[in-house]
Amino acid sequence: MTYGSSAASGVRATPSSPVAAAPVIREPLHAPVAHLIRGGVIEGIHYGSVAVLAADGSVDLQIGDIEAAFYPRSALKPVQAVAMLRAGLPLDGELLSLAAASHSGEERHLAGTRRILELAGLTEDHLLNVPDLPYHPVVRDAWVREARLPSRLAQNCSGKHAAMLYTAKLNGWSLDDYLDPKHPLQQAIAEIVEDLTGQAVAAVTVDGCGAPLFSTSLHGLARAAARITTAPEGTPEARVADAMREHAEMASGSGRDVAALMRAVPGLLTKDGFEGVQIAALPDGRAVAVKIADGADRARVPVTAAALARAGIDPGTLEEFAGGPLLGGGEVVGQVRPTRALDPLTADGCVTHRV
């Protein structure tokens, strides 16, 4: 079944390439992608999958299973933002970046979400995402000290939900069921997911925030990221990429690794997602997609950095993302390091294993 085929949306786009069959739903054949090294010994292994695409779209590196169906979680938000722009959403700059954000819940994020709602003539009461405390631990701790309660504005997907409501309002679609997968808004989003990934949606579920979540393959997700960063200037894709790169902290938050990575690598667009997912793409079409099987953030960042190095980024530029220190008794005794399939170097004198 093709989920994005509803003519009711009124915003059906001409696919930029043929849409292939949906990826197969199966147990992913993940492979080792990172080692936890303690005192020169491999103490733990993170499994996962990695896709690195060359500028011409060919697969330059494949580790694990990049063709099985999986849920990209918030790494899909740039694609969702493209779909909303194609449906008439008139945002740019900081507010567009916020529409594609998994934000930290800082006051600027809350203010931006309120602004999107105001532009739509709506209020926080129209949001249907789940109430939550801010995502960033420092901001969350401050809320707890101040006895502030969870709110829909503070939840990390509130910018996306406000943009969804604004898009629905502009198109005359109903607002109280905008999260229904059969709603014209969600049908329009599914259609663009299929267009940019180049493959049909295999399954639909509910994301943590309550919005529909469309499955794809890791290969398809990398392809979508590349299509966003290589799109001509002024297109919805280019507008999303420009907004997120220029306002990286609005798409994430202060001190977040995705914002730091975009600052470190000129022209890079990157987005993280829960359960160890990350995309990264450059204007020339080189792209990376990562899935850590156990969802560990400590492996997501160094694996993404190593994949970018394999894509041709200067490893020196990526040094701060190579993996955080592992402490023992307050002293550094090891590190999370990518496996040798990604990183030709060894860690702590311990030879890693090829996958």
C-alpha positions in Angstrom: 0.0 0.0 0.0 1.3 3.5 -0.8 0.3 5.7 2.1 1.0 9.0 0.4 -1.4 8.6 -2.5 -4.4 10.5 -1.2 -5.8 13.0 -3.8 -7.6 14.7 -1.0 -4.5 16.6 0.1 -4.6 18.8 -3.0 -0.8 19.1 -2.9 0.3 16.0 -4.7 3.8 16.5 -6.0 5.4 15.0 -9.1 7.9 12.5 -7.8 11.5 13.5 -8.4 12.3 9.8 -9.2 10.3 6.5 -9.4 9.1 5.2 -6.1 10.4 1.6 -5.5 8.7 -1.1 -3.5 8.6 -0.7 0.3 11.6 -2.1 2.2 11.1 -5.6 3.7 10.0 -5.7 7.3 12.4 -8.2 9.0 14.9 -8.5 11.8 17.8 -6.2 10.7 21.1 -7.8 10.2 23.1 -5.3 12.2 26.9 -5.6 12.5 29.4 -4.3 15.1 29.9 -0.5 14.5 31.4 0.6 17.8 33.5 -0.8 20.6 33.6 0.2 24.3 37.3 0.0 25.1 38.3 -0.1 28.8 42.0 -0.5 29.6 42.8 -1.8 26.1 40.1 -4.5 26.2 36.9 -4.5 24.3 34.3 -4.4 27.1 31.2 -3.9 25.0 30.1 -3.9 21.5 27.4 -1.7 19.9 25.7 -3.2 16.8 24.1 -1.1 14.1 24.0 -0.2 10.4 25.7 2.5 8.4 25.1 3.8 4.9 27.5 6.2 3.2 26.5 7.6 -0.2 28.9 9.1 -2.7 28.0 12.4 -4.4 26.5 10.5 -7.4 24.1 8.6 -5.1 25.9 5.3 -5.2 26.6 3.4 -2.0 30.2 4.1 -1.0 30.1 2.1 2.2 27.6 -0.3 3.7 27.8 -1.8 7.1 25.1 -4.0 8.6 21.6 -3.9 7.0 20.7 -0.7 5.2 17.7 -2.1 3.3 15.5 -3.4 6.1 12.5 -1.4 7.1 13.0 0.7 10.2 11.6 3.8 11.9 13.8 6.9 11.5 12.2 8.7 14.4 13.1 12.4 14.5 15.7 12.1 11.8 12.7 12.2 9.5 11.7 15.7 10.6 13.5 17.5 7.8 11.5 15.5 5.3 8.3 16.3 7.2 9.2 20.0 7.1 9.7 19.8 3.3 6.3 18.2 3.0 4.7 21.1 5.0 6.4 23.7 2.8 5.1 22.0 -0.3 1.7 22.2 1.2 2.0 25.9 1.6 3.6 26.5 5.1 5.1 30.0 4.8 7.9 29.7 7.3 11.6 30.4 6.9 14.7 31.0 9.0 14.5 30.3 12.8 10.8 29.2 12.7 11.3 26.8 9.9 14.3 25.3 11.7 12.1 25.0 14.7 9.5 23.2 12.6 12.2 20.5 11.9 13.5 20.5 15.4 14.0 18.1 18.3 14.5 21.1 20.5 15.9 21.4 24.1 13.0 23.3 25.5 14.9 26.5 26.0 12.8 29.7 26.3 13.6 30.6 22.7 12.2 27.3 21.5 9.0 27.9 23.5 8.7 31.5 22.2 9.2 30.3 18.6 6.5 27.7 19.0 4.1 30.3 20.4 5.0 32.5 17.4 4.1 29.8 14.9 0.8 29.2 16.7 0.1 33.0 16.7 0.7 33.2 12.9 -1.8 30.4 12.5 -4.3 32.2 14.8 -4.1 29.2 17.3 -3.0 28.6 20.8 -1.2 26.0 22.9 -4.5 24.3 23.5 -4.6 23.2 19.9 -1.4 21.1 20.2 -1.9 17.4 20.5 1.7 16.4 21.3 2.3 14.9 24.7 3.1 17.2 27.6 6.7 16.9 28.8 9.6 18.6 30.6 12.4 20.1 28.4 14.7 17.6 26.7 18.0 19.1 27.7 18.9 17.9 31.2 20.2 21.3 32.3 17.0 23.1 31.2 14.9 20.2 32.6 16.6 20.5 36.0 15.9 24.2 36.1 12.2 23.5 35.5 12.1 21.0 38.3 13.8 23.5 40.7 11.2 26.1 39.7 8.4 23.6 40.2 7.3 24.1 36.5 5.0 21.4 35.2 5.3 19.4 32.0 3.8 21.2 29.0 3.1 20.7 25.3 5.3 23.7 24.5 8.3 22.2 26.3 8.0 18.8 24.6 10.8 18.6 22.0 8.5 18.2 19.0 6.3 21.2 19.7 7.7 23.2 16.8 6.8 20.5 14.4 3.3 20.1 15.8 2.7 23.9 15.7 3.9 23.8 12.0 1.5 20.9 11.3 -1.4 22.9 12.7 -0.4 25.9 10.7 -0.2 23.9 7.5 -3.6 22.3 8.2 -5.2 25.7 9.0 -3.9 27.2 5.7 -5.3 24.3 3.7 -8.7 24.3 5.4 -8.1 20.9 6.9 -9.5 19.9 10.3 -7.4 20.6 13.3 -8.6 18.2 16.0 -7.5 15.1 14.2 -4.3 16.4 12.5 -2.4 13.4 13.9 -4.6 10.8 12.2 -2.5 9.0 9.6 -5.6 9.3 7.2 -5.7 13.1 7.7 -4.8 15.0 4.5 -1.8 16.6 6.2 -0.3 13.2 7.1 -1.2 11.8 3.7 0.7 14.7 2.1 3.7 14.0 4.4 3.7 10.3 3.6 3.7 11.2 -0.1 6.9 13.3 0.3 8.5 10.6 2.5 8.1 8.3 -0.5 9.2 10.8 -3.0 12.5 11.8 -1.2 13.4 8.3 0.0 12.5 6.8 -3.4 10.6 3.9 -1.8 7.1 3.2 -0.6 6.3 3.3 3.1 6.4 -0.1 4.6 4.5 0.6 7.8 3.1 3.4 9.9 3.2 3.7 13.7 3.0 6.5 16.3 6.1 8.4 17.3 6.8 9.4 20.9 5.2 12.8 20.4 2.0 11.3 19.0 2.6 12.1 15.4 2.4 9.4 12.7 5.8 7.8 11.9 6.6 6.4 8.5 9.1 3.6 8.0 11.8 3.5 5.4 15.2 1.9 5.0 18.5 3.4 6.1 19.5 3.6 2.5 16.2 5.5 1.7 16.8 7.8 4.6 20.3 8.7 3.4 18.9 9.3 -0.1 16.3 11.7 1.3 19.0 13.6 3.2 21.0 13.9 0.0 18.0 15.1 -2.0 17.3 17.8 0.5 20.9 19.2 0.5 21.3 19.0 -3.3 18.0 20.6 -4.2 18.0 23.9 -6.2 18.0 27.2 -4.3 14.5 28.3 -3.3 12.9 24.9 -3.4 11.3 23.6 -0.2 14.2 21.2 0.3 16.8 23.9 0.0 14.8 26.2 2.3 14.7 23.5 5.0 18.4 22.8 4.7 19.3 26.5 4.8 17.2 27.1 7.8 18.5 24.2 9.8 22.2 25.0 9.0 21.8 28.7 9.7 19.9 28.2 12.9 21.4 25.0 14.1 20.6 25.7 17.8 17.0 26.3 17.0 16.8 22.9 15.4 18.4 21.4 18.5 19.7 23.5 21.4 22.6 25.0 23.1 25.5 22.5 23.6 23.8 19.8 21.5 26.1 17.6 19.3 24.1 18.0 16.1 24.4 21.8 16.3 28.1 21.6 17.0 28.6 19.2 14.1 26.9 21.6 11.7 29.1 24.4 13.0 32.2 22.3 12.6 31.6 21.1 9.0 30.6 24.0 6.6 27.5 23.1 4.5 26.6 20.0 6.6 23.0 19.3 7.4 22.5 16.8 10.2 19.6 15.6 12.3 19.4 13.1 15.1 16.6 10.8 16.2 15.8 8.7 19.2 17.0 5.1 19.3 20.4 5.9 17.8 19.4 7.4 14.4 21.3 10.1 12.6 21.5 11.6 9.1 24.2 13.9 7.7 24.5 15.3 4.2 26.6 17.7 2.2 25.6 20.1 -0.6 27.4 17.9 -3.2 25.2 14.9 -2.4 27.5 12.9 0.0 25.3 11.6 2.7 25.4 9.4 5.8 22.7 7.5 7.7 23.3 5.7 11.0 21.2 3.4 13.2 22.6 2.1 16.5 20.8 -1.1 17.3 20.5 -0.6 21.0 19.7 3.1 20.6 22.8 4.3 22.5 23.7 7.9 22.0 27.3 7.3 23.2 27.8 5.3 20.0 25.6 7.4 17.6 28.0 10.4 17.6 31.4 8.7 17.1 29.9 6.4 14.5 28.4 9.3 12.6 31.7 11.2 12.7 33.6 8.2 11.5 31.1 7.7 8.6 31.6 11.3 7.7 35.3 10.8 7.6 34.8 7.8 5.3 32.7 10.2 3.1 35.8 12.5 2.8 35.5 15.0 5.7 38.8 15.9 7.2 39.1 13.7 10.4 40.8 16.6 12.2 37.6 18.6 11.8 35.7 15.7 13.5 38.0 15.0 16.3 35.7 16.4 19.1 33.0 14.0 17.9 35.3 10.9 17.9 33.9 9.5 21.2 33.6 10.6 24.8 36.0 9.4 27.5 35.3 6.4 29.6 36.2 7.0 33.3 37.4 4.6 35.9 37.9 6.0 39.4 37.7 9.5 38.0 40.5 8.8 35.5 40.2 8.3 31.7 40.6 4.6 31.1 39.0 4.1 27.7 36.6 5.4 25.0 33.8 4.4 22.7 35.5 3.9 19.3 34.1 3.0 15.9 35.0 -0.5 14.6 37.8 -0.8 12.1 35.3 -1.0 9.3 34.7 2.7 9.9 38.0 3.7 11.5 41.3 2.3 10.3 43.0 3.3 13.5 43.0 1.2 16.7 41.9 2.4 20.1 43.9 2.1 23.4 46.3 -0.3 21.7 43.5 -2.8 21.2 43.0 -4.1 17.7 39.4 -3.9 16.6 37.7 -6.4 14.4 36.5 -5.9 10.9 32.8 -6.5 10.2 
